[in-house]
């Protein structure tokens, strides 16, 4: 996909989605409300790489009808048509669209009267939410989306970037230069693999969240010289994985290195990050900053000190509230973290500060 494919999907010629709701002919004492999704002026009609309203397959429609018989709710996926039988009377239709769990658009109809056996059309004007959406299927599109967001996000409170494919890209450090609003990268199960050497993500400013995204090094095929993810801003991991970074130099944080930032791990796995020479924190290293682990798994990593996690320095904080950090005595060998000199699961220097209300398999 070229640059044309990277147009932003939240700003289009018509910035509202019109949903048509009408009544199919029906003889009896009920009517049928038919709600159709899509149309050339729909907010989701222009997606990179997808022509026309077919893009709406990425959207979940949450429908609420309120009328004389009470409240009726339905959920529809994508550009389908929904038909709902209702009792005669005055009804109101509300639609809330969600895209991968993030609010996409909302709309409410004017109250209208339903008469048995008659067609009574209604219109719902869908208003975009305060999140701007982008999509990317290549490294070039990914970087272009981040750059575009710098200006476009001025009218929005957050940015969502949805991956439509797996791809490789060189080390990226543009978050600090372009991000002025929180970014959520929705991986949709896809992966980004490091091409060359360096940190795949250097998060030196703003807030970046990954959801169902796999960040990968190249293992022994290309030995790296840097952490896979470097954090001096805010990095939140909801799900997905950070894996496969192999280094021969004595760097810290083979998977994730925190050096003046904040890392919050709510889920996912950090695994198979290996230092063949020295270093601390095979999975995660806190040089300066805070690592809060609420969930997820850290396993199969190796560093000289702290195969799973290393906490270094007087301004480093570990808060472990959930999740698992495996030690070297785990029965399943692939899960074992190794720290040949000190701390298979966890290594802490004498000057560190930490808080660990929960601890698992150290």
C-alpha positions as CSV (number, residue, x, y, z in Angstrom):
1,X,0.0,0.0,0.0
2,X,1.3,3.5,-0.9
3,X,1.0,6.8,0.8
4,X,-2.6,7.1,-0.4
5,X,-3.5,4.2,1.7
6,X,-2.3,5.9,4.9
7,X,-5.0,8.6,4.8
8,X,-6.5,9.1,8.2
9,X,-9.8,7.4,8.7
10,X,-11.4,9.7,11.2
11,X,-11.4,12.8,9.0
12,X,-13.2,12.4,5.7
13,X,-15.2,14.6,3.5
14,X,-18.3,14.0,5.6
15,X,-17.4,13.6,9.2
16,X,-20.6,11.9,10.4
17,X,-22.2,8.5,9.6
18,X,-25.8,8.4,8.6
19,X,-27.6,5.2,9.6
20,X,-30.9,4.7,7.9
21,X,-33.7,3.1,10.0
22,X,-37.0,2.3,8.4
23,X,-39.9,-0.1,8.9
24,X,-40.4,-3.0,6.6
25,X,-44.0,-3.7,5.5
26,X,-45.5,-5.9,8.2
27,X,-49.2,-6.8,8.7
28,X,-50.1,-7.4,12.3
29,X,-49.7,-5.6,15.7
30,X,-45.9,-5.1,15.5
31,X,-43.5,-3.3,13.3
32,X,-40.0,-4.1,12.2
33,X,-37.3,-1.6,12.5
34,X,-34.6,-2.1,9.9
35,X,-31.2,-0.5,10.7
36,X,-28.7,-0.5,7.8
37,X,-25.0,0.4,8.4
38,X,-22.7,1.8,5.8
39,X,-22.9,4.2,2.9
40,X,-20.4,6.4,1.1
41,X,-20.6,9.1,3.7
42,X,-20.0,6.8,6.7
43,X,-17.2,7.7,9.0
44,X,-15.6,4.3,8.5
45,X,-16.0,4.2,4.7
46,X,-12.5,5.4,3.9
47,X,-9.9,3.0,5.3
48,X,-6.4,2.5,3.9
49,X,-6.4,-0.4,1.6
50,X,-10.2,-0.9,1.7
51,X,-12.6,0.6,-0.7
52,X,-16.0,1.8,0.3
53,X,-18.2,0.8,3.2
54,X,-16.7,-2.7,3.5
55,X,-14.3,-1.1,6.0
56,X,-17.1,-1.2,8.6
57,X,-16.4,-4.9,9.2
58,X,-13.9,-3.6,11.8
59,X,-16.7,-1.9,13.8
60,X,-19.1,-3.4,16.4
61,X,-22.4,-1.6,16.5
62,X,-24.1,-1.6,19.9
63,X,-27.8,-0.8,19.4
64,X,-30.3,0.3,22.0
65,X,-34.0,0.8,21.3
66,X,-36.3,2.4,23.9
67,X,-40.0,2.4,23.6
68,X,-43.4,1.4,25.0
69,X,-42.4,-2.2,25.7
70,X,-39.1,-1.3,27.4
71,X,-35.5,-1.5,26.3
72,X,-34.2,-3.7,23.5
73,X,-30.4,-4.2,22.9
74,X,-28.6,-5.8,20.0
75,X,-25.0,-6.0,18.8
76,X,-24.0,-6.2,15.2
77,X,-20.6,-6.7,13.5
78,X,-19.6,-4.7,10.5
79,X,-21.8,-3.5,7.7
80,X,-24.7,-5.8,8.3
81,X,-28.4,-4.9,8.4
82,X,-30.3,-5.4,11.7
83,X,-34.1,-6.0,11.8
84,X,-35.9,-5.7,15.1
85,X,-39.6,-6.3,15.7
86,X,-41.2,-3.8,18.1
87,X,-44.6,-2.8,19.5
88,X,-46.4,0.2,18.1
89,X,-45.6,3.5,19.8
90,X,-42.8,6.1,20.1
91,X,-39.3,4.7,19.9
92,X,-35.8,6.1,20.1
93,X,-32.7,4.4,18.7
94,X,-29.1,4.8,20.1
95,X,-26.0,3.4,18.3
96,X,-22.6,3.2,19.9
97,X,-19.8,2.0,17.6
98,X,-16.7,0.4,19.0
99,X,-13.5,-0.4,17.1
100,X,-11.4,-3.0,18.8
101,X,-12.8,-1.8,22.2
102,X,-12.3,1.9,21.5
103,X,-15.2,4.3,21.0
104,X,-15.5,5.1,17.3
105,X,-18.8,7.0,16.8
106,X,-22.1,7.5,18.6
107,X,-25.6,8.7,17.5
108,X,-29.2,9.0,18.8
109,X,-32.3,9.3,16.6
110,X,-35.1,11.7,17.2
111,X,-38.1,10.0,18.9
112,X,-40.4,8.6,16.2
113,X,-43.8,6.8,16.1
114,X,-44.1,3.2,15.0
115,X,-47.4,2.2,13.5
116,X,-48.2,-1.4,12.8
117,X,-47.7,-2.4,9.2
118,X,-46.2,0.9,8.1
119,X,-42.8,2.2,7.1
120,X,-41.6,5.0,9.3
121,X,-38.1,6.0,8.3
122,X,-35.7,7.4,10.9
123,X,-32.1,8.8,10.6
124,X,-29.3,8.6,13.0
125,X,-26.4,11.1,12.7
126,X,-23.3,9.4,13.9
127,X,-20.8,11.7,15.6
128,X,-17.1,10.8,15.8
129,X,-15.6,10.4,19.2
130,X,-12.5,12.1,20.5
131,X,-10.2,9.3,19.1
132,X,-8.6,9.7,15.7
133,X,-8.0,6.4,13.9
134,X,-5.3,5.3,11.5
135,X,-4.4,2.0,9.9
136,X,-1.0,0.7,8.7
137,X,0.2,-2.5,6.9
138,X,3.8,-1.6,6.5
139,X,6.7,0.1,8.2
140,X,6.4,3.1,5.9
141,X,2.7,3.5,6.7
142,X,3.4,3.1,10.4
143,X,5.9,5.9,10.5
144,X,3.7,8.1,8.2
145,X,0.7,7.6,10.5
146,X,2.7,8.8,13.6
147,X,3.9,11.8,11.7
148,X,0.4,12.7,10.4
149,X,-1.0,12.4,13.9
150,X,1.1,15.3,15.1
151,X,-1.2,17.9,13.4
152,X,-4.4,16.0,13.0
153,X,-4.7,14.9,16.6
154,X,-5.0,18.6,17.7
155,X,-8.8,18.2,17.7
156,X,-8.8,14.8,19.4
157,X,-7.8,13.4,22.8
158,X,-6.2,10.2,21.7
159,X,-4.8,8.3,18.7
160,X,-5.5,4.7,17.6
161,X,-3.3,2.9,15.1
162,X,-4.7,-0.4,13.8
163,X,-2.3,-2.8,12.1
164,X,-3.7,-4.6,9.0
165,X,-0.7,-6.8,8.4
166,X,2.6,-8.0,9.9
167,X,5.8,-6.3,8.7
168,X,9.4,-5.5,9.5
169,X,10.8,-2.0,10.2
170,X,14.0,-0.4,11.2
171,X,14.6,1.1,14.7
172,X,12.0,3.8,15.3
173,X,12.4,6.8,17.6
174,X,9.9,9.2,16.2
175,X,7.4,9.0,19.1
176,X,8.9,11.9,21.0
177,X,9.0,14.2,17.9
178,X,5.4,13.6,16.8
179,X,3.2,12.3,19.6
180,X,1.2,14.9,21.4
181,X,-1.7,12.7,22.5
182,X,-1.8,9.1,24.0
183,X,-1.3,6.5,21.3
184,X,-2.8,2.9,21.3
185,X,-1.4,0.5,18.7
186,X,-3.9,-2.2,18.1
187,X,-1.9,-5.1,16.7
188,X,-4.9,-7.4,15.8
189,X,-2.5,-10.3,16.3
190,X,0.1,-9.0,13.9
191,X,3.8,-8.6,14.5
192,X,6.4,-5.9,13.9
193,X,9.9,-7.4,13.5
194,X,13.1,-5.4,13.9
195,X,15.1,-5.0,10.7
196,X,18.7,-4.3,11.3
197,X,19.9,-3.2,14.8
198,X,18.8,-0.8,17.5
199,X,15.7,-0.4,19.5
200,X,12.6,-1.3,17.6
201,X,10.6,1.2,19.7
202,X,12.4,4.1,21.5
203,X,9.6,5.7,23.6
204,X,11.2,8.9,24.7
205,X,8.1,11.0,25.0
206,X,4.3,10.7,25.3
207,X,2.3,7.6,26.1
208,X,2.3,4.4,23.9
209,X,0.0,1.4,24.6
210,X,0.2,-1.8,22.7
211,X,-2.7,-4.2,22.5
212,X,-2.5,-7.7,20.9
213,X,0.8,-6.7,19.2
214,X,3.9,-8.8,18.9
215,X,7.3,-7.0,18.9
216,X,10.1,-9.2,17.7
217,X,13.8,-9.2,17.4
218,X,15.7,-11.5,15.0
219,X,17.1,-13.9,17.5
220,X,20.5,-15.3,16.6
221,X,20.1,-14.5,13.0
222,X,20.9,-10.8,13.5
223,X,22.6,-10.1,16.9
224,X,21.4,-6.7,18.2
225,X,23.2,-4.0,20.2
226,X,20.2,-2.4,22.0
227,X,17.1,-3.2,24.0
228,X,14.1,-4.2,21.9
229,X,12.1,-1.4,23.6
230,X,13.7,1.6,25.3
231,X,11.4,3.6,27.6
232,X,12.0,7.1,28.9
233,X,8.3,8.1,28.4
234,X,5.3,5.9,29.3
235,X,4.8,2.4,27.9
236,X,1.7,0.3,28.6
237,X,1.5,-3.3,27.5
238,X,-2.1,-4.7,27.5
239,X,-1.4,-7.9,25.5
240,X,0.8,-9.4,22.9
241,X,4.5,-10.1,23.3
242,X,8.1,-8.7,23.3
243,X,10.5,-11.4,22.3
244,X,13.5,-12.7,20.3
245,X,16.1,-10.0,21.0
246,X,19.6,-11.3,21.2
247,X,22.6,-9.2,22.1
248,X,26.4,-9.8,22.5
249,X,27.2,-6.6,24.3
250,X,26.7,-5.9,28.0
251,X,23.6,-3.8,27.7
252,X,20.7,-3.6,30.2
253,X,17.1,-4.5,29.5
254,X,17.3,-6.9,26.6
255,X,13.5,-6.9,26.2
256,X,12.5,-3.6,27.8
257,X,14.9,-1.1,29.3
258,X,13.4,1.7,31.5
259,X,15.7,4.7,31.9
260,X,13.7,7.6,33.3
261,X,10.3,6.3,32.3
262,X,7.3,4.2,33.3
263,X,6.4,0.7,32.1
264,X,3.0,-0.8,33.0
265,X,2.5,-4.5,32.1
266,X,-1.1,-5.5,32.3
267,X,-0.8,-8.7,30.2
268,X,1.1,-10.4,27.5
269,X,4.5,-12.1,27.6
270,X,8.1,-11.0,27.6
271,X,10.2,-14.0,26.6
272,X,13.3,-15.3,24.7
273,X,15.4,-12.2,25.1
274,X,19.0,-13.2,25.5
275,X,22.3,-11.6,26.4
276,X,25.3,-13.6,25.4
277,X,27.7,-11.3,27.2
278,X,27.0,-9.5,30.6
279,X,24.1,-7.1,31.1
280,X,21.2,-7.0,33.5
281,X,17.5,-7.6,33.0
282,X,16.9,-10.1,30.3
283,X,13.2,-9.4,30.3
284,X,13.0,-5.9,31.9
285,X,15.6,-3.7,33.5
286,X,14.8,-0.6,35.6
287,X,17.8,1.7,35.5
288,X,15.7,4.8,36.6
289,X,12.0,4.8,36.7
290,X,9.0,2.5,37.6
291,X,7.9,-0.9,36.4
292,X,4.4,-1.9,37.5
293,X,3.4,-5.5,36.7
294,X,-0.3,-6.1,37.0
295,X,-0.4,-9.3,34.9
296,X,1.4,-11.2,32.2
297,X,4.3,-13.5,32.1
298,X,8.1,-13.0,32.0
299,X,9.9,-16.2,31.0
300,X,12.7,-17.7,29.1
301,X,15.1,-14.7,29.2
302,X,18.8,-14.6,30.1
303,X,21.1,-11.9,31.4
304,X,24.1,-11.9,33.6
305,X,22.1,-10.3,36.5
306,X,18.4,-10.7,36.6
307,X,17.3,-13.1,33.9
308,X,13.7,-11.9,34.4
309,X,13.9,-8.5,35.9
310,X,16.7,-6.3,37.2
311,X,16.2,-3.4,39.5
312,X,19.2,-1.0,39.5
313,X,19.8,2.3,41.3
314,X,18.2,4.3,44.1
315,X,15.5,5.8,41.8
316,X,14.2,2.4,40.5
317,X,10.9,1.0,41.6
318,X,9.3,-2.3,41.0
319,X,5.6,-2.8,41.9
320,X,4.4,-6.4,41.3
321,X,0.7,-6.7,41.8
322,X,0.1,-9.7,39.6
323,X,1.6,-11.9,36.8
324,X,4.4,-14.4,36.8
325,X,8.2,-14.0,36.7
326,X,9.7,-17.5,36.4
327,X,12.9,-18.6,38.1
328,X,15.5,-21.2,37.0
329,X,13.9,-24.0,38.9
330,X,10.7,-24.1,36.8
331,X,9.9,-27.7,35.7
332,X,9.3,-26.5,32.1
333,X,12.7,-25.6,30.8
334,X,11.5,-23.1,28.1
335,X,9.9,-21.0,30.9
336,X,13.1,-20.6,33.0
337,X,14.7,-17.2,33.3
338,X,18.5,-17.4,33.8
339,X,20.8,-15.0,35.7
340,X,24.2,-16.9,35.8
341,X,25.8,-14.3,38.2
342,X,22.7,-13.3,40.2
343,X,19.0,-13.5,40.2
344,X,17.3,-15.9,37.8
345,X,13.8,-14.2,38.3
346,X,14.8,-11.0,40.0
347,X,18.1,-9.1,40.7
348,X,18.1,-6.0,42.9
349,X,21.1,-3.8,43.7
350,X,21.6,-2.8,47.3
351,X,20.4,0.7,46.6
352,X,17.1,-0.1,44.9
353,X,13.6,0.6,46.1
354,X,10.7,-1.7,45.5
355,X,7.2,-2.8,46.4
356,X,5.9,-6.3,45.7
357,X,2.6,-7.2,47.3
358,X,2.5,-10.3,45.1
359,X,5.3,-12.6,44.0
360,X,5.1,-15.7,41.8
361,X,7.6,-18.4,41.1
362,X,10.9,-16.7,41.9
